[in-house]
Amino acid sequence: MRRRGRLVAWIMLAAWGTWLSGAQAMLVTRGTLGPWVPDPLLLLVVVIAVKLHRRDVVPATFILALCRTATTVDSPAAILAGFGILSVLVVNARRYADSNRMLVRFQPNP
């Protein structure tokens, strides 16, 4: 039962990632605010990297990078590299900062 719940969570992450990437592509191409549209998938990678266990960050980032490659014409290698670098930076920064709701506490290196 528990394994099925994890599978559903990964499928829902892929669905949300594809939806967000498609919405961003639509806003950039059809809207007049194209350059000002933030990147929701990169924000989602940061949130996921902060909240998930370390072992789940890489698969989640890979899933979101694949969602981006499905809705863009950019190079898949560049997308995978960018998402991977961002997740590594956030996971490593998590050692030094502890986020609790809106407060961020920095702690010395043990």
Secondary structure, DSSP 8 states (H G I E B T S, - for coil): -HHHHHHHHHHHHHHHHHHHHHHHHHHHHHSTTGGG---HHHHHHHHHHHHS-HHHHHHHHHHHHHHHHHS--S-HHHHHHHHHHHHHHHHHHTTTEEEETTEEEE----
